[in-house]
Amino acid sequence: MAAPGGMLQKVRQAVIWRSGSQIVAQAIAWGSTFLVIRLLDPSDYGLFAMTQVVLVLLNAMNGYGMASALIRAETVTPRQLSQVLGLLLLLNGALAAAQFATAPWVAAYYRQPMVADLLRVQSLLYLATPFLALPHAILSRRMDFKRPAQIRLIAALAGAATALGWAYAGLGVWTLVAAPMALFAVEAIGMTWAAGGPIRPSFQFAGTWSLARFGGTMTLVQFFWFLQSQADVFIAGRMLDPHRLGLYTTAVFLTQLIASKFVPPLNEVAFAAYSRMQGETAATGAAFVKTVRLVLLVTLPAYAGLAVVADPFVATVLGGKWSGVADILPVLTLAMAMLTLQILFAPATNALNRPSIALRVSIAGGIVLPTAFLVGIAWDVEGLAWAWVGGMAVLLLITATLSLPAIQVAPRTLAEAVLPVAIAAGGMALLVTATDGMLPIMPAALRLTILAAVGLAAYPALLAIIAPGRLWEAWELALYRGADTPEGQLAA
């Protein structure tokens, strides 16, 4: 195992580059996304959401898990890299062909003929996957996140430019198809270069069983993640018109921005760092708790703030035609706060060679959430929002019950990591709500600015009273005075 000091420095640099670059890349992507939302119609997003059900399902089988197995392997040979690339090329070629062939059936299910055309073009996306997954694994093994971070920034610019150009050209839903294609193409080329150039694929697969087995487990995890994350659109897409579906999916997108964009980069670094602890369960558990404290320090007040400024936020950022989004944002923020905590568990248990836990959690999610959505759709999009809340509460409980013993963390320890931040975020939300009730009628943008300022001042003040140590911990992290012990390596 690497010396603590050297490992600490690598992890800190990885977090800075991976999460820091992600913030910049997402700022670019979000800026262009919100401009595009103002230009497009809700029905465009409804049609696009229908295609995403198929893409998420097939991407669960794209072999990314097999490439991820290389990250935690003790040694990796050039022959194994060639074999994995060969497997990825065959697998993703088959997925592209399957999507192209089944596109008309999917369109018939949704009763939207245009969905078939969209899916056929989107089948090209699978061709980039091998040249994203394998370089990602190679660079993660090296704890090299600097060059990938730079490439992702360039790719984000390419995607944003494409989105804005197509949207201003009036190309509607095709804007949503073209932007990710440009982004993935640029990223695949850049990542392949960063990992050392093209690798010659091998189609002789002897000796790849261990990688395939780990990858197969992760594929099952991803499949059940598909069930829990896309069942709502699969159910609602047939029962709602594209406009109504577009309002719902945009609300989900807004509330999932943190869970889907901010947390995964940290989990990527976490998995690599946990894996380097070589099965030291106590150290992994301590690092997990510190990660929870620091992630929730930022994410919980963001969710609480969005919930209480939903109306002026939607009016200012999205525009009047999206006003229906504000009705369900507060409900969905509660669900996504639980989702943010729930997805922090998997990197720790996977790194301890317990992928079966993530699989069992995914199976549970694949049962609990679709069942909740089937019940909730009877009350339209509001029912789907509340289905998220109930389903995530149950799934978080299941995840904690299965995972905490494996990483040797007591439930009380986890509660002590969560509660102070939750109380401070809740107090901030109450103060912002009270302020909102006292404000006179004014433009939405001004109202949003005032309420955001109140929240930004109130949250750290409340946290300083409730748990001053949390602010000091974050300050130490920023100044690199943090933990020099193995359990502190991840969060630092």
C-alpha positions in Angstrom: 0.0 0.0 0.0 1.2 3.5 -0.8 2.7 5.5 2.0 0.1 7.6 3.8 1.7 10.9 2.9 2.0 10.1 -0.8 -1.4 8.5 -0.9 -3.0 11.5 0.8 -1.4 13.9 -1.7 -2.6 11.8 -4.6 -6.2 11.6 -3.3 -6.3 15.3 -2.5 -5.1 16.2 -6.0 -7.6 13.8 -7.5 -10.4 15.4 -5.6 -9.3 18.8 -6.5 -9.0 18.0 -10.2 -12.0 15.7 -10.5 -14.5 17.6 -8.4 -13.0 21.0 -9.3 -13.1 20.4 -13.0 -16.5 18.9 -12.7 -17.8 22.1 -11.1 -16.4 24.2 -14.0 -17.6 21.7 -16.6 -21.0 21.6 -15.0 -21.2 25.3 -14.8 -20.6 25.4 -18.6 -23.1 22.6 -19.1 -25.8 24.1 -16.8 -25.4 27.6 -18.3 -26.1 26.2 -21.8 -28.7 23.8 -20.5 -30.8 26.6 -18.9 -30.5 28.7 -22.0 -31.6 25.7 -24.1 -34.6 25.0 -21.8 -35.8 28.6 -22.3 -35.6 28.1 -26.1 -37.2 24.6 -26.3 -40.7 23.5 -25.3 -41.6 21.0 -22.6 -42.8 18.6 -25.3 -39.3 18.4 -26.7 -38.0 17.2 -23.3 -40.9 14.8 -23.0 -40.0 13.1 -26.3 -36.3 13.1 -25.4 -37.1 11.4 -22.0 -38.9 8.6 -23.8 -35.7 7.8 -25.7 -33.6 7.9 -22.5 -35.5 4.9 -21.1 -34.0 2.8 -23.9 -30.5 4.4 -23.6 -30.3 3.9 -19.9 -31.4 0.3 -20.2 -28.9 -0.6 -22.8 -26.1 1.4 -21.2 -26.5 -0.8 -18.2 -25.0 -3.5 -20.3 -22.3 -1.5 -22.0 -19.4 -3.2 -20.1 -18.3 -0.2 -18.0 -18.3 -2.4 -15.0 -15.8 -4.7 -16.6 -13.5 -1.8 -17.2 -14.0 -0.7 -13.6 -12.8 -4.1 -12.5 -9.3 -3.1 -13.8 -9.2 -0.2 -11.3 -9.2 -2.5 -8.3 -7.1 -5.3 -9.8 -3.6 -5.6 -8.2 -1.9 -5.9 -11.6 -3.1 -5.3 -15.2 -1.2 -6.6 -18.2 -1.2 -5.1 -21.7 -2.9 -8.3 -22.9 -5.8 -7.7 -20.5 -6.3 -4.2 -21.7 -6.5 -5.4 -25.3 -9.0 -8.1 -24.3 -11.2 -5.7 -22.4 -11.2 -3.3 -25.4 -12.2 -6.2 -27.7 -15.0 -7.1 -25.4 -16.2 -3.5 -25.2 -16.2 -3.1 -29.0 -18.2 -6.3 -29.6 -20.7 -5.5 -26.8 -21.4 -1.9 -27.7 -21.6 -2.7 -31.4 -24.4 -5.2 -30.5 -26.1 -2.7 -28.3 -26.1 -0.1 -31.1 -27.6 -2.6 -33.5 -30.2 -3.7 -31.0 -31.4 -0.1 -30.4 -31.5 0.7 -34.1 -33.6 -2.5 -34.7 -36.1 -2.0 -31.8 -36.7 1.7 -32.3 -40.0 1.3 -34.1 -41.4 -0.9 -31.3 -40.5 1.7 -28.7 -42.1 4.4 -30.7 -45.3 2.3 -31.0 -45.4 1.8 -27.2 -45.3 5.5 -26.6 -47.5 6.3 -29.6 -44.9 8.9 -30.7 -43.5 8.0 -34.2 -40.7 10.5 -33.9 -39.1 8.5 -31.1 -38.0 5.9 -33.6 -36.0 8.5 -35.6 -34.4 9.8 -32.4 -33.4 6.4 -31.2 -31.8 5.4 -34.5 -29.5 8.4 -34.5 -28.7 8.0 -30.8 -27.5 4.4 -31.5 -24.2 6.0 -32.6 -23.5 7.0 -29.0 -22.5 3.4 -28.2 -19.5 3.6 -30.5 -17.8 6.0 -28.1 -18.2 3.9 -25.0 -15.1 1.6 -25.4 -12.9 4.7 -25.8 -14.3 6.2 -22.7 -14.5 3.2 -20.4 -11.0 1.7 -20.9 -9.0 5.0 -20.7 -11.0 5.9 -17.6 -9.9 2.7 -15.9 -6.3 3.1 -17.0 -6.1 6.7 -15.7 -8.0 5.9 -12.5 -5.5 3.2 -11.7 -2.8 5.9 -12.0 -4.8 8.2 -9.8 -4.4 10.6 -12.7 -7.4 12.9 -12.8 -5.7 16.0 -14.1 -5.7 15.2 -17.8 -9.2 13.7 -17.9 -10.4 16.8 -16.1 -8.9 19.0 -18.8 -10.5 16.8 -21.5 -13.9 16.9 -19.8 -13.8 20.7 -19.8 -13.1 20.7 -23.5 -15.8 18.2 -24.1 -18.3 20.3 -22.0 -17.5 23.3 -24.2 -18.1 21.2 -27.4 -21.4 20.0 -26.0 -22.5 23.4 -24.8 -21.6 25.0 -28.2 -23.5 22.3 -30.1 -26.6 22.7 -27.8 -26.8 26.4 -28.1 -26.1 26.4 -31.9 -28.8 23.9 -32.6 -31.3 25.4 -30.2 -30.9 28.9 -31.7 -31.3 27.3 -35.2 -34.7 26.1 -34.1 -34.0 22.4 -34.4 -36.1 21.5 -31.3 -35.7 18.1 -29.8 -32.7 17.3 -32.1 -30.7 19.7 -30.0 -30.9 17.3 -27.1 -29.6 14.5 -29.3 -26.8 16.4 -30.9 -25.2 17.9 -27.8 -24.3 14.7 -26.0 -23.0 13.1 -29.2 -20.6 16.0 -29.7 -19.6 15.8 -26.0 -18.9 12.0 -26.0 -17.0 12.2 -29.4 -14.6 14.8 -28.1 -14.2 13.1 -24.7 -13.5 9.7 -26.3 -10.8 11.1 -28.5 -9.2 13.0 -25.7 -9.4 10.2 -23.1 -7.8 7.8 -25.6 -5.0 10.2 -26.1 -4.5 10.8 -22.4 -4.3 7.1 -21.6 -1.4 6.7 -24.0 -3.0 6.4 -27.4 -5.0 3.7 -29.2 -4.8 0.1 -27.9 -5.0 -2.8 -30.4 -8.1 -4.8 -29.4 -7.8 -8.5 -28.9 -10.7 -10.9 -29.5 -9.0 -13.8 -27.7 -10.8 -13.8 -24.3 -9.1 -16.6 -22.4 -8.3 -15.5 -18.8 -10.8 -12.7 -18.6 -13.3 -14.6 -16.4 -12.5 -12.6 -13.2 -12.9 -9.3 -14.9 -16.1 -10.5 -16.6 -17.5 -11.8 -13.3 -17.0 -8.4 -11.5 -18.3 -6.6 -14.6 -21.3 -8.9 -14.7 -22.1 -8.1 -11.1 -21.9 -4.4 -11.8 -24.0 -4.8 -14.9 -26.8 -6.3 -12.8 -26.4 -3.4 -10.4 -26.8 -1.0 -13.3 -29.8 -2.9 -14.7 -31.7 -2.6 -11.4 -30.6 1.0 -11.2 -32.3 1.4 -14.6 -35.5 0.0 -13.1 -35.5 2.4 -10.2 -34.4 5.5 -12.2 -36.4 5.1 -15.4 -39.5 3.3 -14.3 -41.3 6.6 -13.7 -40.7 7.8 -17.4 -41.6 4.3 -18.7 -44.9 4.4 -16.9 -45.7 8.0 -17.3 -44.6 8.2 -20.9 -47.5 6.1 -22.0 -50.1 7.8 -19.8 -49.0 11.5 -20.1 -48.7 13.7 -23.2 -45.1 14.9 -24.0 -45.8 18.4 -22.6 -46.8 17.1 -19.2 -44.0 14.5 -19.2 -41.5 17.2 -20.1 -42.5 19.3 -17.1 -42.1 16.3 -14.8 -38.7 15.1 -16.2 -37.3 18.7 -16.1 -38.3 18.9 -12.4 -36.5 15.6 -11.8 -33.5 16.8 -13.8 -33.2 20.0 -11.7 -33.4 18.2 -8.4 -31.0 15.5 -9.5 -28.3 17.9 -10.6 -26.4 17.5 -7.4 -26.9 13.7 -7.0 -26.1 13.0 -10.6 -23.4 15.6 -11.4 -21.7 16.6 -8.1 -21.6 13.3 -6.2 -20.5 10.8 -9.0 -17.1 12.5 -9.5 -16.5 12.2 -5.8 -17.6 8.6 -5.8 -15.2 8.0 -8.7 -12.3 9.2 -6.6 -13.7 7.5 -3.6 -13.8 4.1 -5.3 -10.1 4.4 -6.4 -9.1 5.6 -2.9 -11.0 3.0 -1.0 -9.5 0.3 -3.3 -6.0 1.5 -2.5 -6.8 0.9 1.2 -6.5 -2.8 0.3 -9.4 -4.1 2.4 -8.8 -2.1 5.6 -12.4 -2.1 6.7 -12.0 0.2 9.7 -10.1 2.8 7.7 -12.7 2.6 4.8 -15.6 3.0 7.3 -14.0 6.1 8.9 -13.3 7.6 5.5 -16.9 6.9 4.4 -18.3 8.8 7.5 -16.0 11.8 6.8 -17.1 11.8 3.2 -20.7 11.8 4.2 -20.2 14.8 6.5 -18.4 16.8 3.9 -20.8 16.0 1.0 -23.9 16.7 3.0 -22.4 19.9 4.3 -22.8 21.3 0.7 -25.7 19.3 -0.7 -28.4 19.5 2.0 -28.5 23.3 2.2 -28.6 23.3 -1.6 -31.7 21.0 -1.6 -33.4 22.9 1.2 -32.7 26.2 -0.6 -34.1 25.0 -3.9 -37.2 23.8 -2.2 -38.1 27.2 -0.6 -37.3 29.3 -3.7 -38.9 27.1 -6.3 -41.3 29.7 -7.6 -38.9 32.6 -8.2 -36.2 30.1 -9.4 -38.4 28.6 -12.1 -39.7 32.0 -13.2 -36.2 33.5 -13.4 -34.2 30.6 -14.8 -36.7 28.7 -16.9 -39.4 31.1 -17.8 -43.2 31.3 -17.6 -43.9 28.2 -19.8 -42.2 26.0 -17.2 -44.3 27.3 -14.2 -45.7 23.8 -13.6 -42.2 22.6 -12.6 -42.3 24.7 -9.4 -45.3 22.8 -8.0 -43.3 19.6 -7.6 -39.7 20.8 -7.0 -40.1 21.0 -3.1 -41.3 17.4 -2.9 -38.6 16.1 -5.2 -35.8 17.9 -3.3 -36.6 15.8 -0.2 -36.3 12.6 -2.2 -33.1 13.6 -3.9 -31.5 14.5 -0.6 -32.0 10.9 0.5 -30.7 9.7 -2.9 -27.5 11.7 -2.4 -26.8 9.9 0.9 -27.8 6.5 -0.5 -25.4 6.5 -3.4 -22.4 7.3 -1.2 -22.5 3.7 0.2 -21.6 1.7 -3.0 -18.0 2.8 -3.5 -17.1 1.7 0.0 -18.7 -1.7 -0.2 -17.5 -2.3 -3.8 -13.9 -1.5 -2.8 -14.1 -3.9 0.1 -14.9 -6.6 -2.6 -18.6 -6.8 -1.5 -20.3 -5.9 -4.8 -23.1 -8.3 -3.8 -24.3 -5.6 -1.4 -24.7 -3.0 -4.2 -26.4 -5.7 -6.2 -28.9 -6.5 -3.4 -29.6 -2.7 -2.9 -30.2 -2.3 -6.6 -32.6 -5.2 -6.7 -34.5 -3.7 -3.8 -34.6 -0.3 -5.6 -35.7 -2.1 -8.8 -38.7 -3.4 -6.9 -39.5 -0.5 -4.4 -39.4 2.5 -6.7 -41.3 1.1 -9.7 -44.0 -0.1 -7.3 -44.2 3.3 -5.8 -44.4 4.9 -9.3 -47.2 2.5 -10.3 -49.2 3.7 -7.3 -48.2 7.4 -7.6 -49.2 7.8 -11.3 -52.8 7.7 -10.3 -52.3 11.3 -9.0 -50.4 12.5 -12.1 -47.0 14.1 -11.7 -47.6 15.1 -8.1 -48.2 11.5 -7.3 -44.9 10.5 -9.0 -43.0 13.1 -7.0 -44.4 11.7 -3.7 -43.6 8.2 -4.9 -40.0 9.3 -5.1 -40.1 10.4 -1.5 -41.6 7.2 -0.2 -39.5 4.9 -2.3 -36.3 6.6 -1.5 -37.0 6.5 2.3 -37.5 2.8 2.1 -34.4 2.3 -0.2 -32.2 4.4 2.0 -33.2 2.3 5.0 -32.4 -1.0 3.1 -29.1 0.4 1.9 -27.9 1.4 5.4 -29.1 -1.9 6.9 -27.0 -3.9 4.4 -24.0 -1.6 4.1 -23.2 -0.3 7.6 -22.2 -3.7 9.1 -19.9 -4.4 6.1 -18.0 -1.1 6.5 -18.1 -1.3 10.3 -20.0 1.9 10.9 -22.7 2.1 13.6 -26.1 3.7 12.7 -25.6 6.2 15.5 -22.3 7.3 13.9 -24.0 7.9 10.6 -26.8 9.8 12.3 -24.3 12.0 14.1 -22.8 12.8 10.7 -26.1 13.7 9.1 -28.3 15.4 11.8 -26.4 18.6 12.5 -26.2 19.6 8.8 -29.9 18.6 8.3 -31.0 20.7 11.3 -29.0 23.7 10.1 -30.4 23.3 6.5 -33.9 23.0 7.8 -33.5 26.1 10.0 -32.2 28.0 7.0 -35.2 27.0 5.0 -37.6 28.2 7.7 -35.8 31.6 7.8 -35.9 32.0 4.0 -39.6 31.0 4.0 -40.4 33.6 6.7 -38.5 36.3 4.8 -40.4 35.4 1.6 -43.7 35.9 3.4 -42.6 39.5 4.4 -41.5 40.6 1.0 -43.7 42.8 -1.1 -44.6 42.0 -4.7 -41.5 42.4 -6.9 -39.8 40.8 -10.0 -39.0 37.1 -9.6 -35.3 37.7 -10.2 -35.0 40.3 -7.4 -37.0 38.0 -5.1 -34.7 35.1 -5.8 -31.6 37.2 -5.2 -32.9 38.4 -1.8 -33.9 34.9 -0.7 -30.6 33.4 -1.8 -28.7 36.0 0.1 -30.7 35.3 3.3 -30.0 31.6 2.8 -26.3 32.0 2.2 -26.0 34.0 5.4 -28.3 31.9 7.5 -26.9 28.5 6.9 -23.2 29.0 8.0 -24.4 31.0 11.0 -26.8 28.2 12.1 -24.2 25.6 11.5 -21.6 27.5 13.5 -24.0 27.4 16.4 -25.1 23.8 16.0 -21.9 22.1 14.9 -19.0 24.5 14.6 -16.6 21.6 14.1 -18.1 21.0 10.6 -17.1 24.4 9.3 -13.6 24.0 10.8 -13.3 20.5 9.1 -14.2 22.0 5.8 -11.8 24.9 6.3 -9.0 22.4 7.1 -9.8 20.5 3.9 -9.5 23.7 1.9 -6.2 24.5 3.4 -4.9 20.9 3.3 -4.5 20.6 7.1 -6.8 17.7 7.2 -6.4 14.1 8.2 -3.0 12.5 7.8 -4.3 9.1 8.8 -5.5 6.4 6.5 -9.1 7.0 7.3 -8.7 10.7 6.5 -7.1 10.1 3.1 -10.3 9.9 1.2 -12.1 13.0 2.5 -8.9 15.0 2.5 
